[in-house]
């Protein structure tokens, strides 16, 4: 099990409690716990975390030991005998003295990748919660639309029955009757399309919450009329909030990593300083195996400088510089996209509020027309079919 890199409080799941719908909050929590795409992001964070640890380990000395059998043929020497079958146990310590801080920069570079991956994980979780809320809201909307469409089907059925009686009495011709039949089939098709779309997004919600699409019929939900945001929608958002978005922070962090990678590429032109120590125990020479007489010790320290690498280091430096330019442009583009998305959302909210108000007025006027139709039907001024047509418009 991997560590959840971000705190749940950073996802602001309490926001979804403001819609007066317990089912939405439940699915939000299920998505956080069970969504497989989000878990992939968490596993990716763990990979970068372990890479950082691995890079840090390369800054420290290494110690190794080997067990070796040695069979040799040696000449006979006076007063000095060596065994022809021997066992050698060398302990080797190696350390690259990081005088130029090249390895430290490599660790910093991997750490920046780790920090960026945490922001990517946060962005994936936020997008996941948004998808869950959007999908759930669409399900509520389709529930309401389907209920209204069923009413329209019933009204069209009633109109057709009325026209059948009129046709039998010779009041209307077959064209009017066929148009009624055609209209009934049309509203039935609309109902099937709405049911199809609802079934698709029910399966989508099941997958988002980490369950099988076969469980779509078991998904519980509230009512659209009870679903209402209970807080004030902001009319503006400060730039500090915009540039605190995880995608912007991730792009900035990767840009910082690219700067470090350029520094590392430059330091590759400088020499490396290595210290190697060896202490080997053997059974070749006389004496006990772990005694000082039967051991060999050596210490070597020096600098290594490449003379010719075929232009590899120059190419690496130019590559890192070009990579930095690419990521710098990406950072600017991500920042612009962040500002655009926030402004687009505020623009949509502002105009949708006006559209919603106008639609409410339109509903008021249509309600009055429908009430007038009821009065006219009661007075015998209009036919039942005309009244049903007015009811269809109202619905």
Helices and strands as residue ranges (DSSP letters): G 8-11, G 13-19, H 22-34, H 36-58, E 62-71, E 85-97, H 102-168, H 174-208, G 213-218, G 224-226, H 239-242, H 246-267, E 272-282, G 292-294, E 295-304, H 312-378, H 384-394
